[in-house]
Amino acid sequence: MASHSVIAISPPNTGSFHVPLSPAALATVNQFLQENHDRYHPFFNDRGFHNHITHYLLASLSLGATAAQITRSFEQEKAIQRPQLPLNLENSKRLADPELFKDCMGKEEFYRDYLIFFQNEIKEKGIGGVLNEYLFCRKENAELLFTRLFASFLHPLIHLGYGIEFQQPAIIAEALAQTAVHQNEVSVVMLGAEHAASSLDGPSPPLLDLLAQARVDDSIRNASCWGDGSWIEDVPLTQAPKRLWDIAAQWRVQPNELHGKTAEMINVNGFMCGAAQMPPKEYKLDFFLIHNLNCSIFFPSILKQNWMSTENKVRLLEWKGRFDVISYAARGCPTLVESEILNYQPKRPQHGWANLFQRVNDLDDDSHVTKFLRGMAHGEQFCEPYDFGKERFPLTRSMWLRIAHMAIDTTEKEPIAKNRWVRGAGFPSQWDHFHDRLP
């Protein structure tokens, strides 16, 4: 049984999108997720690169990976991990002091202290009680934690999303501890956008329109802070043009729009990934923009949480849409062309979703392709009931699968791992080392 310290995925809690799961695969995932929980740090190096074991195994499980495939993936990822630093039990207990809690934030050596602290808090107060107190209550430390959800292109929020989707208190404790030890440069632009939104009124433009506003603004598209768009750390966001704050601020959500705008956000995320190409260069997806789509899958599960207020659901969705605009700008505002998706010719056009899942489970992945395919398959299902026109829902049903083909086709036979993706799709220089398309 899942608890504050034990990970136990079970048939009633197998996520919002999955194919039939084998008992052996389920047992294998639980074993390895527990080992990861007990032993490994969320960063596998001193630059803050992320441990993807939790994401990879849960996404693979959902797409029907066998116990052997899951074992291979775990062994591959385990080889690069760092151990957690030793627990300072006294310090962990003292994190109940708001001043000490704040002083330890942003320091990776305190991850295990935060982990044990949040485990004990969840044991006493439950998931909802802890998340409302430490993440959503709008007090100083909660705000410092909330803003960090969007750090490092959404990794803390993705980890929290897995915990909520699969109803795993121990993974939620991991997510909160991981969030606490991230840096917080992203707060500058996200709080700036929220402040700008406070003076706005009237209906929110479509998310696609906000991307277009950023793209035609030279001060945003050519901002020197972006460099070549390949950066990992969030420092460039501290120098983002304030005009970008104003554009992102226009994405606002009314309580009665939560489900429709969740679908819009998911749809636009998928479109942004597939349409951001640089012809005549070969097709590639942007490594950073795929994280926006990979994160989107969790929002329907978040909307179902009775412990979370409508006000906080609205705020979280507003921040996600604004981050989508900001991250699009940060990667050079790539031109989004529908025909790049419609004209894409899959390598194996006869393959449906089940075939793609089999291929990705055989792939020497690091979680990203697996998560992307799962996110696209989920997006197709979730967005199907919504027909609000292409200005808000640019992806129609057949386009989801076509982009999924694009993702697996461009990664599974690429011998150089870093060439599986473009990093900064709006910058022509980032495409220089890729081949031109075949005639």
Number of C-alpha atoms within 10 A of each C-alpha: 8 16 16 22 22 18 24 22 20 16 12 8 14 19 21 14 17 17 13 12 16 15 13 11 22 24 14 19 25 19 13 20 22 17 13 21 21 15 14 18 22 29 22 20 13 8 9 16 14 16 22 21 24 21 21 22 27 25 26 25 25 23 26 21 26 22 18 12 18 23 17 14 23 22 12 15 18 18 9 11 20 16 13 21 15 11 16 14 12 9 17 21 15 15 18 13 10 11 11 13 16 16 10 18 24 18 12 22 16 22 29 25 23 29 26 22 22 30 26 18 18 22 16 12 13 15 24 14 15 21 21 16 15 19 22 21 14 15 12 13 19 18 16 20 27 24 21 28 27 24 20 22 22 18 26 27 25 22 25 23 23 23 24 22 22 22 23 23 26 26 29 26 29 27 24 29 26 30 29 28 23 24 21 23 20 22 21 16 22 23 16 16 25 21 14 18 19 11 8 13 9 7 11 15 14 19 26 21 16 23 23 17 16 23 22 12 15 9 15 23 22 16 17 13 16 22 15 18 23 19 15 14 16 16 17 18 19 15 14 21 16 15 15 24 24 20 22 30 28 25 26 26 22 14 11 10 12 19 18 16 22 23 25 25 28 29 26 25 29 28 24 28 27 31 21 25 24 21 11 11 16 14 24 25 24 22 20 25 25 24 22 29 27 24 25 27 29 24 22 17 16 17 18 12 14 9 12 16 13 16 11 16 20 21 17 18 23 25 23 23 28 27 24 25 27 25 19 26 26 30 24 24 27 25 17 21 15 16 10 17 22 14 9 15 13 18 12 11 10 7 14 13 16 11 12 21 24 15 15 22 23 15 18 16 18 18 22 18 26 28 26 25 26 23 27 26 19 19 25 21 12 19 21 13 10 13 11 11 10 12 13 21 21 19 26 16 13 10 20 24 21 20 26 24 22 20 27 22 20 19 22 17 12 12 9 8 13 11 14 21 21 23 23 29 30 26 22 13 11 16 21 10 10 14 11 14 10 7 4
